[in-house]
Amino acid sequence: MYQYSDFDEAFVRTRVAQFRGQVERRIDGSLTEDEFKPLRLMNGLYLQLHAYMLRVAIPYGTLNARQMRQLAMIAERWDKGYGHFTTRQNIQYNWPELRHVPDILDALADVEMHAIQTSGNTIRNVTADHFAGAAADEIDDPRPYAELLRQWSTDHPEFQFLPRKFKIAVTGAEHDRAVTRAHDIGLRMVRRGGETGFEVIVGGGLGRTPMIGKVLRDFLPVEDLLPYCEAIVSVWNLLGRRDNKYKARIKITVHEHGVDEISRLVEERFETVKAAFDGTAMDLLEGIRAQFAPPALPPRGTGAYDAARDADPVFRAWADTNLTPHRAAGHAIVSISLKKHGATPGDASAEQMRVIAELAERYGHDEIRISHEQNVILPHVALDDLPQVHAALKAADLATANIGLVSDIIACPGMDYCALATARSIPIAQEIAERFEALKIEHEVGPLKIKISGCINACGHHHVGHIGILGLDRGGVETYQITLGGSGAEDATIGEKTGRGFGAEEITGAIERIVFAYLDLRQGREETFLDAYRRVGAAPFKAALYAADEDAKKDRADAA
């Protein structure tokens, strides 16, 4: 993984020192909250419902054991003993005291971490496929390119006060695990005539106006990555709607001007920008790429793994759901679920973080990934080490066998923490997970992605959930709207609204009816929920969902 240069170290330390002085002036009253706000946002500090919240960057979701242990220490020393992993592969601390934040930032700098550009109208943390460097379907590891983009965008003088926040995702695999089509810029690695390049997607995004991104270039040579991205952001920076923050994202700019006009402007700007780039970026890339060299993975036997599968049904169930094939024989990618039934999705205690760090060092070549689905990944584990890994995870309450199933729910913090939320997300996710655990049908149902957002900003990615849930305030009452048929993969689709919303006491039953309708409709166990929905459409699901409404209408008609 990337190691800080002397410049990186000096830059981060200088920012911490600057912010320490700003915090001191806020505490002594020299700065008002309005004056302090833009300064704290530049350093990842939000003011939430009950306290400050610090969002720490985990660039492209990559950590090592030392960094994970430091995150655990911070959680214990300056927070309430846990951290929350987010859908942008970051970690949030929900309860730091303002006076302690500079000390937290110094502690982060000790392990080459920071909170820069995790908030504000800047280019945010660049995200990537959480199986990067290990996936069997990978064209190339996307993380060196994500790191190059991080270095280019950090403190970029032209892009510190953009019309709105700007998000970039990169994937190097055929299967899109980075939701690239729902980003301001999505980059998908492709091969053409033996050359590796990028399909460039622009104008994706969720929120109050969800849109799937449009292809701006079907093939961009690697050497043009930075000038082309700079051209895109520059064009949007000039055209973006600063008069209305709800229409300021690039998706609205693309929609208003049309992709053809945006393409023309970007290509024109690209020709100018490209001339200013010499070969420095490519020289940097080669140096960065060397730091992402894959670990040596000699072939290993599978005797211990096979024996454990045969002898232990609990281990077998976990292996069936939480392992993904690795490109190296005798190895697997391990997904550690942070979605134990009834727990808060994405939360990990300090002790659990330390267990993950220990396993990464002992069995995983000191590599950890955070997924946008709020789980943790050990990307390089030998199959024969998995029985010991599973035993350690089980002891730490981290061995839930539900990756990709009903209870592996993405959920934003919702109204329990967020000042923008209009409804709760966490209790709804917990209740749904517990209901399906009690029914004991998760494995029978198979792959099904449920995503929950507590407001229209869609931090829970509900628009691209197979089943999406949006919490809204309707006259002071929490109401939950359901969408069906969304996808964040390479076949990205915005889910369709089903109809009227449901109260907090109704929503779990509504999801149960949808799932049972799927079980009745599917053509064999190999047909997933999404496949079945696309085959039969919304009508039979709506019929099951609103059956009580139809019965009530019939009763009223009969009575009349």
For each residue, the residues with C-beta under 8 A, 3 or more apart:
1: 62 63 64 143 291 292 367
2: 59 62 143 147 288 291 292
3: 112 291
4: 8 9 12 112
5: 8 9
6: 9 10
7: 10 11
8: 4 5 11 12 112
9: 4 5 6 12 13 109 112
10: 6 7 13 14
11: 7 8 14 15 154 155
12: 4 8 9 15 16 109 112 114 116
13: 9 10 16 17 109
14: 10 11 17 18
15: 11 12 18 19 43 105 114 116
16: 12 13 19 20 102 105 106 109
17: 13 14 20 21
18: 14 15 21 22
19: 15 16 22 23 39 40 43 101 102 105
20: 16 17 23 24 102
21: 17 18 24 25
22: 18 19 25 26 31 36 39 40
23: 19 20 26 27 98 99 101 102
24: 20 21 27 28
25: 21 22 28 30 31 36
26: 22 23 29 30 31 33 36 40 98
27: 23 24 98 99
28: 24 25
29: 26
30: 25 26
31: 22 25 26 35 36 39
32: 35 36
33: 26 36 37 47
34: 37
35: 31 32 38 39
36: 22 25 26 31 32 33 39 40
37: 33 34 40 41 47
38: 35 41 42 120
39: 19 22 31 35 36 42 43
40: 19 22 26 36 37 43 45 46 47 52
41: 37 38 44 45 46 119 120
42: 38 39 116 117 119 120 122 160
43: 15 19 39 40 101 105 115 116
44: 41 54 55 56 57 114 115 116 117 118 119
45: 40 41 52 53 54 55 101 115 119
46: 40 41 52 53 54 55 119
47: 33 37 40 52 53 419
48: 51 52 53 94 417 418 419
49: 415 416 417 418 419
50: 95 417
51: 48 94 95 96
52: 40 45 46 47 48 96 97 98 101
53: 45 46 47 48 92 93 94 96 417
54: 44 45 46 92 93 96 101 104 115
55: 44 45 46 86 90 91 92 115 118 119
56: 44 71 90 91 92 93 108 113 114 115 118
57: 44 90 113 114 115 116 117 118 125
58: 61 62 63 89 90 91 113 125 370
59: 2 62 125 126 146 147 150
60: 89 126 127 128 132 142 143 146 147 150 170
61: 58 89 127 128 130 132 369 370 371 372 377
62: 1 2 58 59 132 143 367 368 369
63: 1 58 67 68 71 368 369 370
64: 1 67 68 360 366 367 368
65: 68 69 357 358 360 361 366 368
66: 69 70 111 357
67: 63 64 70 71 111 112 113 368
68: 63 64 65 71 72 353 354 356 357 360 368
69: 65 66 72 73 353 354 357
70: 66 67 73 74 107 108 110 111 113
71: 56 63 67 68 74 75 83 91 353
72: 68 69 75 76 83 350 351 353 354 357
73: 69 70 76 77 107 350
74: 70 71 77 78 79 83 93 104 107 108
75: 71 72 78 79 80 81 82 83 93 349 350 353
76: 72 73 79 81 350
77: 73 74
78: 74 75 93 96 97 100 103 104
79: 74 75 76 82 83 93 94 95 96
80: 75 94 95
81: 75 76 349 350
82: 75 79 347 348 349 350
83: 71 72 74 75 79 91 92 93 347 348 350 353
84: 91 92 93 94 344 346 347 413
85: 89 90 91 92 338 346 347 348 370 374 375 376
86: 55 89 90 91 92 346 374 459
87: 372 373 374 410 412 459 460 461
88: 124 125 127 167 372
89: 58 60 61 85 86 125 127 128 130 369 370 371 372
90: 55 56 57 58 85 86 118 125 370
91: 55 56 58 71 83 84 85 86 370
92: 53 54 55 56 83 84 85 86 413
93: 53 54 56 74 75 78 79 83 84 96 104
94: 48 51 53 79 80 84 413 417
95: 50 51 79 80
96: 51 52 53 54 78 79 93 100 101 104
97: 52 78 100 101
98: 23 26 27 52 101
99: 23 27
100: 78 96 97 103 104
101: 19 23 43 45 52 54 96 97 98 104 105
102: 16 19 20 23 105 106
103: 78 100 106 107
104: 54 74 78 93 96 100 101 107 108
105: 15 16 19 43 101 102 108 109 114 115
106: 16 102 103 109 110
107: 70 73 74 103 104 110 111
108: 56 70 74 104 105 111 113 114 115
109: 9 12 13 16 105 106 112 113 114
110: 70 106 107
111: 66 67 70 107 108
112: 3 4 8 9 12 67 109
113: 56 57 58 67 70 108 109
114: 12 15 44 56 57 105 108 109
115: 43 44 45 54 55 56 57 105 108 118
116: 12 15 42 43 44 57 154 155
117: 42 44 57 120 122 123 124 125 153 154 155
118: 44 55 56 57 90 115 124 125
119: 41 42 44 45 46 55 124 165
120: 38 41 42 117 160 165
121: 161 162 163 164 165 166
122: 42 117 153 159 160 161 162 165 166
123: 117 126 153 156 159 162 166 167 168 233
124: 88 117 118 119 165 166 167 168
125: 57 58 59 88 89 90 117 118 150
126: 59 60 123 146 147 149 150 153 168 169 170
127: 60 61 88 89 146 167 168 169 170 178 183 372
128: 60 61 89 132 142 143 146 169 170 171 172 178
129: 132 135 138 142 170 171 172 173 176 177 178
130: 61 89 177 178 369 370 371 372 373 377
131: 134 135 138 173 177 324 333 369 377 379
132: 60 61 62 128 129 135 138 141 142 143 172 369 379
133: 138 141 143 292 294 367 379
134: 131 138 294 326 327 328 333 379 380
135: 129 131 132 138 173 175 177 324 326 327 333
136: 325 326 327
137: 173 174 175
138: 129 131 132 133 134 135 141 172 173 327
139: 172 173 174 189 190 191 196
140: 172 189 196
141: 132 133 138 144 172 292 294
142: 60 128 129 132 145 146 170 171 172 178 187 189
143: 1 2 60 62 128 132 133 146 147 170 292
144: 141 147 148 285 288 289 291 292
145: 142 148 149 170 172 187 189 222 225 285
146: 59 60 126 127 128 142 143 149 150 170
147: 2 59 60 126 143 144 150 151 288 292
148: 144 145 151 152 225 226 281 284 285 288
149: 126 145 146 152 153 168 170 225 226 229
150: 59 60 125 126 146 147 153 154
151: 147 148 154 284
152: 148 149 156 226 229 230 281
153: 117 122 123 126 149 150 156 159 168
154: 11 116 117 150 151
155: 11 116 117 160
156: 123 152 153 159 160
157: 160
158: 233 234 237
159: 122 123 153 156 162 166 233 237
160: 42 120 122 155 156 157
161: 121 122
162: 121 122 123 159 165 166 233 236 237 240
163: 121 236 237 240 241 242 248 249
164: 121 240 245 248 249
165: 119 120 121 122 124 162
166: 121 122 123 124 159 162 184 185 233 236 250
167: 88 123 124 127 183 184 185 205
168: 123 124 126 127 149 153 183 184 185 186 187 229
169: 126 127 128 178 179 180 183 185 186 187
170: 60 126 127 128 129 142 143 145 146 149 178 180 186 187 189
171: 128 129 142 176 177 178 180 186 187 188 189
172: 128 129 132 138 139 140 141 142 145 189
173: 129 131 135 137 138 139 176 177 189
174: 137 139 490
175: 135 137 489 490
176: 129 171 173 179 180 181 188 488 489 490 492
177: 129 130 131 135 171 173 371 489
178: 127 128 129 130 142 169 170 171 186 372
179: 169 176 182 183 186 372 461 464 488 489 492
180: 169 170 171 176 183 186 187 188 201 204 213
181: 176 186 201 204 212 213 488 490 492
182: 179 186 204 205 206 210 212 213 461 463 464 488 492
183: 127 167 168 169 179 180 186 201 204 205 213
184: 166 167 168 202 203 204 205 236 249 250 251
185: 166 167 168 169 200 201 202 229 232 233
186: 168 169 170 171 178 179 180 181 182 183 200 201 202 204 213
187: 142 145 168 169 170 171 180 198 199 200 201 225
188: 171 176 180 198 199 201 490
189: 139 140 142 145 170 171 172 173 196 197 198 199
190: 139 196 197 198 199 218 219
191: 139 194 195 196 197
192: 195 197 219
193:
194: 191
195: 191 192 221
196: 139 140 189 190 191 222
197: 189 190 191 192 219 220 221 222
198: 187 188 189 190 217 219 220 222 225
199: 187 188 189 190 215 217 218 219 220
200: 185 186 187 215 216 217 220 228 232
201: 180 181 183 185 186 187 188 204 213 214 215 216
202: 184 185 186 213 214 216 232 250 254 259 262
203: 184 211 213 214 250 251 253 254 255 259 262
204: 180 181 182 183 184 186 201 211 212 213 251 492
205: 167 182 183 184 209 210 211 213 249 250 251
206: 182 210 458 461 462 463 464
207: 210 249 456 457 458
208: 246 456 457 458
209: 205 246 249 251 252
210: 182 205 206 207 458 463 494
211: 203 204 205 251 254 255 494
212: 181 182 204 492 493 494
213: 180 181 182 183 186 201 202 203 204 205 251 492
214: 201 202 203 254 259
215: 199 200 201 218
216: 200 201 202 232 259 262 263 266
217: 198 199 200 220 228
218: 190 199 215
219: 190 192 197 198 199
220: 197 198 199 200 217 224 225 228
221: 195 197 224
222: 145 196 197 198 225 282 285
223: 281 282
224: 220 221 227 228 270 274
225: 145 148 149 187 198 220 222 228 229 281
226: 148 149 152 229 230 277 281
227: 224 230 231 270 273 274 276 277
228: 200 217 220 224 225 231 232 266 270 274
229: 149 152 168 185 225 226 232 233
230: 152 226 227 233 234 273
231: 227 228 234 235 266 267 269 270 272 273
232: 185 200 202 216 228 229 235 236 250 266
233: 123 158 159 162 166 185 229 230 236 237
234: 158 230 231 237 238 269 273
235: 231 232 238 239 262 265 266 269
236: 162 163 166 184 232 233 239 240 250 253
237: 158 159 162 163 233 234 240
238: 234 235
239: 235 236 253 257 265
240: 162 163 164 236 237 248 249 250 253
241: 163 244 247 248 252 253
242: 163 248
243: 247
244: 241 247 248
245: 164 248
246: 208 209
247: 241 243 244 252
248: 163 164 240 241 242 244 245 252
249: 163 164 184 205 207 209 240 252 253
250: 166 184 202 203 205 232 236 240 253 254
251: 184 203 204 205 209 211 213 254 255
252: 209 241 247 248 249 255 256
253: 203 236 239 240 241 249 250 256 257 262
254: 202 203 211 214 250 251 257 258 259 262
255: 203 211 251 252 258
256: 252 253
257: 239 253 254 261 262 265
258: 254 255 261 262
259: 202 203 214 216 254 262 263
260: 263 264
261: 257 258 264 265
262: 202 203 216 235 253 254 257 258 259 265 266
263: 216 259 260 266 267
264: 260 261 267 268
265: 235 239 257 261 262 268 269
266: 216 228 231 232 235 262 263 269 270
267: 231 263 264 270 271
268: 264 265 271 272
269: 231 234 235 265 266 272 273
270: 224 227 228 231 266 267 273 274
271: 267 268 274 275
272: 231 268 269 275 276
273: 227 230 231 234 269 270 276 277
274: 224 227 228 270 271 277
275: 271 272
276: 227 272 273
277: 226 227 273 274 280 281
278:
279: 282 283
280: 277 283 284
281: 148 152 223 225 226 277 284 285
282: 222 223 279 285 286
283: 279 280 286 287
284: 148 151 280 281 287 288
285: 144 145 148 222 281 282 288 289
286: 282 283 289 290
287: 283 284 290 291
288: 2 144 147 148 284 285 291 292
289: 144 285 286 292 293
290: 286 287 293
291: 1 2 3 144 287 288
292: 1 2 133 141 143 144 147 288 289
293: 289 290
294: 133 134 141 297 380
295: 365 367 380
296:
297: 294 326 328 330 331 365 380 382
298:
299: 328 329 330
300: 329 330 331 382 383 384
301: 304 330 384
302: 305 306 330 383 384
303: 306 307 384
304: 301 307 308 383 384 385 387
305: 302 308 309 319 383 384 386 387
306: 302 303 309 310
307: 303 304 310 311
308: 304 305 311 312 315 316 386 387 390
309: 305 306 312 315 316 319
310: 306 307 316
311: 307 308 315
312: 308 309 315 316 387
313: 316 317
314: 317 318 394 401
315: 308 309 311 312 318 319 386 387 390
316: 308 309 310 312 313 319 320
317: 313 314 320 321 401 443
318: 314 315 321 322 323 390 399 401
319: 305 309 315 316 322 323 386 390
320: 316 317 323 401 443
321: 317 318 401 402 403 404 405 443
322: 318 319 334 335 336 337 401 403
323: 318 319 320 332 333 334 335 386
324: 131 135 332 333 335
325: 136 332 333
326: 134 135 136 297 331 332 333 379 380
327: 134 135 136 138
328: 134 297 299 331 380
329: 299 300
330: 297 299 300 301 302 382 383 384
331: 297 300 326 328 380 381 382 383
332: 323 324 325 326 381 383 386
333: 131 134 135 323 324 325 326 377 378 379 380 381
334: 322 323 364 377 378 379 381 386 389
335: 322 323 324 371 375 376 377 403
336: 322 356 375 376 377 378 393 398
337: 322 340 375 398 399 400 401 402 403 408
338: 85 343 345 346 347 348 374 375 376 398
339: 343 345 346 374 375 400 402 407 408 409 433
340: 337 343 397 398 400
341: 400 402 407 433 434 437
342: 430 433 434 437
343: 338 339 340 347 430
344: 84 347 411 426 429 430
345: 338 339 374 409 410 411 426 429
346: 84 85 86 338 339 374 411
347: 82 83 84 85 338 343 344
348: 82 83 85 338 352 353 356 376
349: 75 81 82 352 353
350: 72 73 75 76 81 82 83 353 354
351: 72 354 355 396
352: 348 349 355 356 396 397 398
353: 68 69 71 72 75 83 348 349 350 356 357
354: 68 69 72 350 351 357 358
355: 351 352 358 359 392 393 395 396 398
356: 68 336 348 352 353 359 360 368 376 378 398
357: 65 66 68 69 72 353 354 360 361 368
358: 65 354 355 361 362 392
359: 355 356 362 363 364 378 389 392 393
360: 64 65 68 356 357 363 364 365 366 367 368 378
361: 65 357 358 364 366
362: 358 359
363: 359 360 378 381 382 385 388 389
364: 334 359 360 361 367 368 378 379 380 381
365: 295 297 360 380
366: 64 65 360 361
367: 1 62 64 133 295 360 364 378 379 380
368: 62 63 64 65 67 68 356 357 360 364 376 377 378
369: 61 62 63 89 130 131 132 376 377 378 379
370: 58 61 63 85 89 90 91 130 375 376 377
371: 61 89 130 177 335 374 375 376 377
372: 61 87 88 89 127 130 178 179 461
373: 87 130 408 410
374: 85 86 87 338 339 345 346 371 410 411
375: 85 335 336 337 338 339 370 371 403 408
376: 85 335 336 338 348 356 368 369 370 371
377: 61 130 131 333 334 335 336 368 369 370 371
378: 333 334 336 356 359 360 363 364 367 368 369 381 389
379: 131 132 133 134 326 333 334 364 367 369
380: 134 294 295 297 326 328 331 333 364 365 367
381: 331 332 333 334 363 364 378 385 386 389
382: 297 300 330 331 363 385 386
383: 300 302 304 305 330 331 332 386
384: 300 301 302 303 304 305 330 387
385: 304 363 381 382 388 389
386: 305 308 315 319 323 332 334 381 382 383 389 390
387: 304 305 308 312 315 384 390 391
388: 363 385 391 392
389: 334 359 363 378 381 385 386 392 393
390: 308 315 318 319 386 387 393 394 399
391: 387 388 394 395
392: 355 358 359 388 389 395 396
393: 336 355 359 389 390 396 398 399
394: 314 390 391 397 398 399
395: 355 391 392
396: 351 352 355 392 393 399
397: 340 352 394
398: 336 337 338 340 352 355 356 393 394
399: 318 337 390 393 394 396
400: 337 339 340 341 407
401: 314 317 318 320 321 322 337
402: 321 337 339 341 405 406 407 408 442
403: 321 322 335 337 375 408
404: 321 408 447 448 449
405: 321 402 408 442 443 445 446 447 448
406: 402 409 432 433 436 442 445 448 450 515
407: 339 341 400 402 432 433 436 437 442
408: 337 339 373 375 402 403 404 405 449 450
409: 339 345 406 429 432 433 450 451 452
410: 87 345 373 374 449 450 451 452 460 461 465
411: 344 345 346 374 414 425 426 428 429 451 452 460
412: 87 418 421 425 452 453 454 455 459 460
413: 84 92 94 416 417 418 421 425 426 454 459
414: 411 417 418 421 423 424 425 426 428 452 453 454 455 471
415: 49 418 421 422 423 424 425 454 471 478
416: 49 413 424 425 426 427
417: 48 49 50 53 94 413 414 421
418: 48 49 412 413 414 415 421 454 455 459
419: 47 48 49
420: 455 457
421: 412 413 414 415 417 418 424 425 454 455 471
422: 415 454 455 456 471 472 473 478
423: 414 415 454 455 471 472 473 478 479 480 504
424: 414 415 416 421 427 428 454 471 478 504
425: 411 412 413 414 415 416 421 428 429 452 453 454 460 471
426: 344 345 411 413 414 416 429 430
427: 416 424 430 431 504
428: 411 414 424 425 431 432 452 469 471 480 504 507 508
429: 344 345 409 411 425 426 432 433 450 452
430: 342 343 344 426 427 433 434
431: 427 428 434 435 507 508
432: 406 407 409 428 429 435 436 450 507 508 511
433: 339 341 342 406 407 409 429 430 436 437
434: 341 342 430 431 437 438
435: 431 432 438 439 508 511 512
436: 406 407 432 433 439 441 442 445 512 515
437: 341 342 407 433 434 440 442
438: 434 435
439: 435 436 442 512
440: 437
441: 436 444 445 515 519
442: 402 405 406 407 436 437 439 445
443: 317 320 321 405 446
444: 441 519 525
445: 405 406 436 441 442 448 515 518 519 529
446: 405 443 525 528 529
447: 404 405 528 529 530
448: 404 405 406 445 466 467 515 518 528 529
449: 404 408 410 465 466 467 488
450: 406 408 409 410 429 432 465 466 467 468 469 511
451: 409 410 411 460 461 462 464 465 467 468 469 486
452: 409 410 411 412 414 425 428 429 460 462 465 468 469 470 471
453: 412 414 425 456 457 458 459 460 461 462 468 469 470 471
454: 412 413 414 415 418 421 422 423 424 425 459 460 471
455: 412 414 418 420 421 422 423 458 459 470 471 472
456: 207 208 422 453 470 472
457: 207 208 420 453
458: 206 207 208 210 453 455 461 462 463 470
459: 86 87 412 413 418 453 454 455
460: 87 410 411 412 425 451 452 453 454 469
461: 87 179 182 206 372 410 451 453 458 464 465 468 488
462: 206 451 452 453 458 465 468 469 470 483 486 495
463: 182 206 210 458 468 483 486 494 495
464: 179 182 206 451 461 468 486 487 488 492 493 494 495
465: 410 449 450 451 452 461 462 468 469 483 486 495
466: 448 449 450 484 485 486 487 495 529 530 533
467: 448 449 450 451 482 483 484 495 511 514 529
468: 450 451 452 453 461 462 463 464 465 482 483 484 486 495
469: 428 450 451 452 453 460 462 465 480 481 482 483 507 511
470: 452 453 455 456 458 462 480 481 483
471: 414 415 421 422 423 424 425 428 452 453 454 455 478 479 480
472: 422 423 455 456 478 479 480 481 501
473: 422 423 476 477 478 479
474: 477 478 479 501
475:
476: 473
477: 473 474 503
478: 415 422 423 424 471 472 473 474 503 504
479: 423 471 472 473 474 501 502 503
480: 423 428 469 470 471 472 501 502 503 504 506 507 510
481: 469 470 472 497 498 501
482: 467 468 469 497 498 501 502 507 510 511 514 545
483: 462 463 465 467 468 469 470 486 494 495 496 497 498
484: 466 467 468 495 496 498 514 533 538 541
485: 466 493 495 496 530 533 534 538
486: 451 462 463 464 465 466 468 483 493 494 495
487: 464 466 491 492 493 530
488: 176 179 181 182 449 461 464 492
489: 175 176 177 179 492
490: 174 175 176 181 188
491: 487
492: 176 179 181 182 204 212 213 464 487 488 489
493: 212 464 485 486 487
494: 210 211 212 463 464 483 486
495: 462 463 464 465 466 467 468 483 484 485 486
496: 483 484 485 538
497: 481 482 483
498: 481 482 483 484 538 541 542 545 546
499: 542 545 546
500: 546 549
501: 472 474 479 480 481 482
502: 479 480 482 506 507 510
503: 477 478 479 480 506 507
504: 423 424 427 428 478 480 507
505:
506: 480 502 503 509 510
507: 428 431 432 469 480 482 502 503 504 510 511
508: 428 431 432 435 511 512
509: 506 512 513
510: 480 482 502 506 507 513 514 545
511: 432 435 450 467 469 482 507 508 514 515
512: 435 436 439 508 509 515 516
513: 509 510 516 517 544 545 547
514: 467 482 484 510 511 517 518 541 544 545
515: 406 436 441 445 448 511 512 518 519 529
516: 512 513 519 520 544
517: 513 514 520 521 540 541 543 544 545
518: 445 448 514 515 521 522 529 532 533 541
519: 441 444 445 515 516 522
520: 516 517
521: 517 518 532 536 540
522: 518 519 525 527 529 532
523: 527 532 535
524: 527
525: 444 446 522
526:
527: 522 523 524 531 532 535
528: 446 447 448 531 532
529: 445 446 447 448 466 467 515 518 522 532 533
530: 447 466 485 487 533 534
531: 527 528 534 535
532: 518 521 522 523 527 528 529 535 536
533: 466 484 485 518 529 530 536 537 538 541
534: 485 530 531 537
535: 523 527 531 532
536: 521 532 533 539 540
537: 533 534 540
538: 484 485 496 498 533 541 542
539: 536 542 543
540: 517 521 536 537 543 544
541: 484 498 514 517 518 533 538 544 545
542: 498 499 538 539 545 546
543: 517 539 540 546 547 550
544: 513 514 516 517 540 541 547
545: 482 498 499 510 513 514 517 541 542
546: 498 499 500 542 543 549 550
547: 513 543 544 550 551
548: 551 552
549: 500 546 552 553
550: 543 546 547 553 554
551: 547 548 554 555
552: 548 549 555 556
553: 549 550 556 557
554: 550 551 557 558
555: 551 552 558 559
556: 552 553 559 560
557: 553 554 560
558: 554 555
559: 555 556
560: 556 557
